[in-house]
């Protein structure tokens, strides 16, 4: 048998659902995407070039070899 202490949370939840549905979050998500810039192709690593053996996994050895051949923008080659 449902007691009053069990019914009150159910009623409160039922009455609050329309308030959640009325709140629009789509506009806030669109604003957030404008703030984060899309990286250019030069800023993104070519993971196919990093994956030397073609197993679709980048091992630490493969990454180390790639970084020695292609240092980052702050390091000079050599």
C-alpha positions as CSV (number, residue, x, y, z in Angstrom):
1,X,0.0,0.0,0.0
2,X,1.4,3.4,-1.0
3,X,1.8,5.8,1.9
4,X,1.8,9.5,1.8
5,X,5.6,9.6,2.0
6,X,5.8,7.5,-1.2
7,X,3.2,9.4,-3.1
8,X,4.7,12.9,-2.6
9,X,8.0,12.3,-4.5
10,X,6.1,10.7,-7.4
11,X,3.7,13.7,-7.6
12,X,6.6,16.2,-7.4
13,X,8.5,14.3,-10.2
14,X,5.4,14.1,-12.4
15,X,4.7,17.9,-12.0
16,X,8.3,18.8,-12.7
17,X,8.7,16.9,-16.0
18,X,6.9,19.6,-18.1
19,X,9.3,22.2,-16.7
20,X,12.3,20.2,-17.9
21,X,10.8,19.7,-21.3
22,X,10.1,23.4,-21.6
23,X,13.7,24.4,-21.0
24,X,15.6,24.8,-24.2
25,X,19.3,23.7,-24.1
26,X,19.8,23.6,-27.9
27,X,20.6,27.4,-28.1
28,X,23.3,27.1,-25.4
29,X,24.9,24.2,-27.2
30,X,25.0,26.1,-30.5
31,X,26.7,29.1,-28.7
32,X,29.4,26.8,-27.2
33,X,30.4,25.3,-30.6
34,X,31.1,28.8,-32.0
35,X,33.6,29.5,-29.3
36,X,35.8,26.4,-30.0
37,X,37.7,26.8,-33.2
38,X,37.9,23.9,-35.7
39,X,41.5,22.8,-36.1
40,X,43.1,23.0,-39.5
41,X,44.5,20.0,-41.4
42,X,48.0,21.2,-40.5
43,X,47.3,21.0,-36.8
44,X,45.9,17.5,-36.8
45,X,48.2,14.4,-36.9
46,X,48.0,12.0,-39.8
47,X,47.4,8.9,-37.8
48,X,47.7,6.6,-40.9
49,X,51.3,7.8,-41.2
50,X,51.9,7.2,-37.5
51,X,50.5,3.6,-37.7
52,X,53.5,1.9,-39.4
53,X,52.2,-1.7,-39.4
54,X,48.6,-0.9,-40.4
55,X,46.9,-2.6,-37.4
56,X,44.9,0.6,-36.6
57,X,46.6,0.8,-33.2
58,X,49.5,3.2,-32.4
59,X,52.0,1.6,-30.2
60,X,54.5,3.6,-28.1
61,X,57.3,2.5,-30.4
62,X,55.5,3.7,-33.5
63,X,54.7,7.0,-31.9
64,X,58.3,7.5,-30.7
65,X,59.6,6.7,-34.2
66,X,57.1,9.1,-35.8
67,X,57.9,11.9,-33.3
68,X,61.7,11.5,-33.9
69,X,61.1,11.8,-37.7
70,X,58.4,14.6,-37.4
71,X,59.2,16.8,-34.3
72,X,56.5,19.1,-33.0
73,X,56.2,22.8,-33.9
74,X,58.4,23.8,-30.9
75,X,61.3,21.5,-31.7
76,X,63.8,21.8,-34.5
77,X,64.8,18.8,-36.6
78,X,68.2,17.5,-35.9
